[in-house]
Amino acid sequence: QGGDFFLAFVFVLVIIVGARYYDSLVDPAATDSGAAYIFRRSGSTWTQQAKLLPPTPYLVGYFGWSVGVSGDYAVVGSEQDDAKANNAGAVASQALQQSNQ
């Protein structure tokens, strides 16, 4: 409603960035196979912790189409992964490294 006031505070130590148009360096024919990057914050500095690639790069697989965190895992969606069926899609997970901060 008009006049509503929202206030949010988000404390983030890890971000995951999807790059669905990343071209595979393993298979040059697999353009737009995708990638995802994990960054961790320490103080005011963000450092890349990992680069995630699809287990099998597919042409236009779009790994990194969706990204998220579930508990201690990064999850990455691949909209058009062909491993199970044509353009079926898939989800991959990666354990997040714990820091001693």
C-alpha positions as CSV (number, residue, x, y, z in Angstrom):
1,Q,0.0,0.0,0.0
2,G,1.0,3.6,-0.3
3,G,3.0,4.8,2.6
4,D,4.5,1.4,3.4
5,F,8.1,1.6,4.5
6,F,10.4,-1.4,3.9
7,L,13.8,-1.7,5.5
8,A,16.2,-4.6,5.0
9,F,19.7,-5.4,6.1
10,V,21.5,-8.1,4.2
11,F,24.8,-9.5,5.5
12,V,26.5,-11.4,2.7
13,L,29.8,-13.2,2.8
14,V,29.4,-15.2,-0.4
15,I,28.0,-14.4,-3.8
16,I,27.5,-16.6,-6.8
17,V,27.5,-15.1,-10.2
18,G,26.2,-17.0,-13.3
19,A,27.8,-16.5,-16.7
20,R,25.5,-18.5,-18.9
21,Y,27.1,-17.2,-22.2
22,Y,30.6,-18.3,-21.2
23,D,32.3,-20.3,-24.0
24,S,34.0,-23.6,-23.0
25,L,37.7,-23.7,-23.4
26,V,37.7,-27.5,-23.2
27,D,35.4,-27.8,-26.2
28,P,35.5,-24.8,-28.6
29,A,32.3,-26.0,-30.3
30,A,30.4,-25.7,-27.0
31,T,29.7,-22.0,-27.2
32,D,27.4,-20.6,-24.4
33,S,28.0,-23.7,-22.3
34,G,28.2,-21.4,-19.3
35,A,30.1,-21.0,-16.0
36,A,29.5,-19.7,-12.5
37,Y,31.8,-17.9,-10.1
38,I,31.9,-17.9,-6.3
39,F,33.2,-14.8,-4.5
40,R,33.9,-14.5,-0.8
41,R,34.1,-11.3,1.2
42,S,36.7,-10.6,3.8
43,G,36.3,-7.2,5.3
44,S,35.7,-4.9,2.3
45,T,37.5,-7.1,-0.2
46,W,35.8,-9.7,-2.5
47,T,38.0,-12.5,-3.8
48,Q,37.1,-15.2,-6.3
49,Q,37.0,-18.5,-4.5
50,A,36.0,-20.8,-7.4
51,K,35.0,-21.0,-11.0
52,L,32.4,-23.7,-11.6
53,L,32.0,-25.3,-15.0
54,P,29.4,-27.8,-16.2
55,P,30.5,-31.5,-15.9
56,T,30.0,-31.8,-19.6
57,P,29.9,-28.6,-21.7
58,Y,27.1,-28.6,-24.2
59,L,26.5,-26.1,-27.0
60,V,24.1,-23.5,-25.6
61,G,23.8,-25.4,-22.3
62,Y,23.5,-22.1,-20.3
63,F,25.2,-23.4,-17.1
64,G,24.8,-20.5,-14.7
65,W,21.3,-19.7,-15.9
66,S,20.2,-19.7,-12.3
67,V,22.4,-19.7,-9.1
68,G,21.7,-20.0,-5.4
69,V,22.9,-21.1,-2.1
70,S,21.3,-24.0,-0.1
71,G,23.0,-24.5,3.3
72,D,26.7,-25.0,2.7
73,Y,26.3,-25.6,-1.1
74,A,26.3,-23.5,-4.2
75,V,23.7,-24.6,-6.7
76,V,23.9,-23.8,-10.4
77,G,21.2,-24.4,-13.0
78,S,21.8,-25.3,-16.6
79,E,18.7,-24.4,-18.5
80,Q,19.4,-26.5,-21.6
81,D,21.7,-29.3,-20.4
82,D,21.4,-32.3,-22.8
83,A,22.8,-35.1,-20.5
84,K,19.4,-36.7,-19.8
85,A,17.4,-35.5,-22.8
86,N,17.5,-32.7,-25.4
87,N,17.3,-29.4,-23.5
88,A,16.2,-31.1,-20.3
89,G,18.2,-28.9,-18.0
90,A,20.1,-29.9,-14.9
91,V,21.3,-28.6,-11.5
92,A,24.8,-29.0,-10.1
93,S,25.9,-28.4,-6.6
94,Q,29.3,-27.5,-5.1
95,A,30.3,-27.4,-1.4
96,L,31.2,-23.9,-0.3
97,Q,34.6,-23.8,1.3
98,Q,34.5,-22.6,4.9
99,S,36.8,-19.8,5.9
100,N,38.4,-19.5,9.4
101,Q,37.1,-15.9,10.0
